[in-house]
Amino acid sequence: MGLFDFLTKKPSQNTQSDAMIWVEVAGKIAGTIWHLIQTDPKFLANPFTRVVLRNDWNVGIASDQCDPEKILGSRDVAFAFLREDQQAYNKWVEGLKNASPMFHQIETEQFAKVLTRKLREQVQLVD
């Protein structure tokens, strides 16, 4: 090992599996929805509200009604409506209404997993 070995380019340390990437996406979705529950719950009640996955693995939530051809922006990869899986949506809403406040975040995380599965069905990962 030479003195200047630190200057040589080392192989990429990105060993994160596809599964872990999707776990992070689910966490971001849950966190975003949880924030909106606290700040603007009416926003989530809109039937056009959707989770949007961007090309940098960040997520956003939109609720505008627009032409289906224009739903995705230039950096957007996929989207899933909150009500796309109506059964999961109803279960989440009922959980928020009936469960104690301690369990609201758990219900939101479970719902985020469903939305993440919907997004994952639409995205093909390429190395």
C-alpha positions in Angstrom: 0.0 0.0 0.0 1.6 3.2 -1.1 1.4 6.6 0.4 -0.8 7.9 -2.4 -3.3 5.0 -2.6 -6.0 7.2 -1.2 -6.0 9.1 -4.5 -6.9 6.0 -6.6 -10.5 5.5 -7.4 -12.0 2.8 -5.3 -14.9 0.6 -6.5 -18.3 2.0 -5.8 -19.5 1.4 -2.3 -23.2 1.4 -3.4 -24.2 -2.0 -2.2 -27.7 -1.0 -1.4 -30.1 -3.7 -2.6 -33.3 -3.0 -4.6 -35.3 -4.0 -1.6 -33.6 -1.5 0.7 -34.3 1.3 -1.9 -38.0 0.5 -1.8 -37.9 0.4 2.0 -36.6 3.9 2.0 -39.3 5.0 -0.5 -41.9 3.5 1.8 -40.5 5.5 4.7 -40.5 8.7 2.7 -44.1 8.1 1.7 -45.1 7.4 5.3 -43.3 10.5 6.5 -44.9 12.7 3.9 -48.4 11.5 4.5 -47.9 11.7 8.3 -46.8 15.4 7.9 -49.9 16.1 5.8 -52.2 14.4 8.3 -50.8 16.8 10.9 -50.8 20.0 8.7 -53.5 19.6 6.0 -55.6 16.5 6.3 -58.2 17.8 3.8 -55.4 17.7 1.1 -55.4 13.9 1.5 -59.1 13.6 1.2 -59.1 14.8 -2.4 -59.9 11.8 -4.8 -57.1 13.0 -7.2 -54.4 12.9 -4.5 -51.5 10.8 -5.6 -47.9 9.9 -4.6 -45.3 10.7 -7.2 -42.0 8.9 -7.4 -39.2 11.1 -8.8 -36.1 9.9 -10.6 -33.9 10.7 -7.6 -36.0 8.3 -5.4 -37.7 11.2 -3.6 -41.5 11.3 -3.3 -44.0 14.1 -3.6 -47.8 14.3 -3.2 -50.0 16.1 -5.7 -53.7 16.5 -5.7 -54.5 18.6 -8.8 -56.9 17.3 -11.5 -55.1 17.3 -14.8 -54.9 15.5 -18.1 -53.6 11.9 -17.6 -50.9 12.6 -20.2 -49.5 15.4 -18.0 -49.6 13.8 -14.6 -45.9 13.1 -14.6 -43.4 15.9 -14.8 -40.0 15.8 -16.4 -38.3 14.3 -13.2 -41.2 12.0 -12.3 -41.1 8.3 -12.9 -44.4 6.8 -11.6 -47.4 7.7 -9.5 -50.1 5.9 -7.5 -53.4 7.4 -6.4 -54.1 7.2 -2.7 -57.4 5.5 -3.6 -55.9 3.2 -6.2 -56.3 0.3 -3.7 -59.7 1.3 -2.3 -59.7 -1.4 0.3 -56.3 -0.4 1.7 -57.4 3.3 1.6 -60.6 2.5 3.6 -58.7 0.4 6.1 -56.2 3.3 6.6 -59.0 5.9 7.1 -60.9 3.6 9.5 -57.7 3.0 11.4 -57.2 6.8 11.7 -60.7 7.3 12.9 -61.0 4.4 15.3 -57.5 3.6 16.6 -55.9 5.4 19.4 -53.5 8.2 18.4 -50.5 5.9 19.3 -51.5 3.7 16.4 -52.1 6.4 13.7 -48.5 6.3 12.6 -48.5 2.5 12.4 -51.6 2.6 10.2 -50.0 5.3 8.0 -46.8 3.2 7.6 -48.9 0.1 6.6 -50.7 2.2 4.0 -47.4 3.5 2.7 -46.3 0.0 2.1 -49.3 -0.6 -0.1 -48.6 2.6 -2.1 -45.0 1.5 -2.4 -46.0 -1.8 -3.9 -48.1 0.0 -6.4 -45.2 2.2 -7.4 -42.8 -0.7 -7.6 -45.1 -2.5 -10.1 -44.7 0.4 -12.4 -40.9 0.9 -12.2 -38.2 -1.2 -13.9 -34.8 -0.7 -12.2 -31.8 -0.5 -14.6 -28.2 -0.5 -13.5 
